[in-house]
Amino acid sequence: MGIVEGGTLAYLTTPPLSAGNAAMPSYEITACGYGPQGAELAARLVERVLAWDRDGGQEVRLWIEAHSADAGLPEASGVLPAVDKQDSRVLVRVAK
């Protein structure tokens, strides 16, 4: 999962923890931010993940939509991240 705004990118990564074992490796989720507002965007991404976890996110199903700009870009309100590309818009929604 990631967010792009202007010249800034933030994304989640899951590096393995050295404390894990081969049979049951352990991971942590971290956020990386790059660009002029990298730290701020990474912090927003972390807050989204924490809110998802508080709201019982393990039981939530996500719906990812990719829309071509040729078909007209759909409204992005009420979605988790919305990523606008040159020729498309990608929306992530909570599946009902």
N, C-alpha and C positions, 0 to 999 in steps of 0.2 A: 504494500500500500504506500502511496506517496501523494504529495501535493506539489503542484507547480504554480507559482504566481510570479508573473513577470520574469525577472532574471534569477529567481530563487527556487530551489528544489529542496524538498525534505522527503525522506523515505524511511521506512522501517527495515531493520535488518535483524537477523537472529544468529549471532555468533555463538558457537557452542561454548559451554563453560568447562573449564579444566576440572572442576569438581565432579563432573558426571562420569559414568562408567560406560563401557562399550555396550552392555546389554540394555541400559536405560540412560541414554545421554540426556543431559540437561541443557536447556537453552534459556537465554534471556532476550527480551525484545528491546532493542535500542532504536533511537531515532537519530538520523544524521541530517544535518542541514548545510546547504552550500549556497552561496550568493549573498547579496547585500543584506537580506533579512533571514539568513539561514537559521540562526539560533531561535528567533521568534517563530518561524514557521515550524521548526522541529518541536518546539514547546507546544504549539497548537495541536500538532499531530499526536504528541504524547497525551495531551488532555483528552483528545477524542478516544484514544485507546483506553484510558482510565475510565472514562464515562461509559464506554461500551462494556467494560468489565463490571463496573458497579451496577449496570442495568441488566446483568445476567447475560452478557454477550456470548457466552459459550453456547447458549441455546438459540442464538439469533442466526438466521440465514440471510446472506447478502445476495442481492440481485445486481448484476453488472450489465449495463446497457451501453452499446456503442452505436452512435448515430452518425450517418454521413451528413456532411454539410449540405450536400445536394438535395437532401430530403427536407431540409429546414431543421435548425437546431431546436430541440425540445426545451421547455422550461426547466431550469435547474433548481428551483426552490424545493425544499423538503428532502433534499438528497444529502448523503454524507459528503464525500468529495465529488466535485464536478471538475473534470479536466477538459479544457478546451484546447484542441489542437488546430492546426491550420485547416484541415479538411474534415474534422469530426469533433464530436463531444462525447466523452465517456462519463456516465453517471453511475454512482453506486448507491443503491437504495436498500432499505431493510425489506426483505421479502415478507409478504403477508400470508 
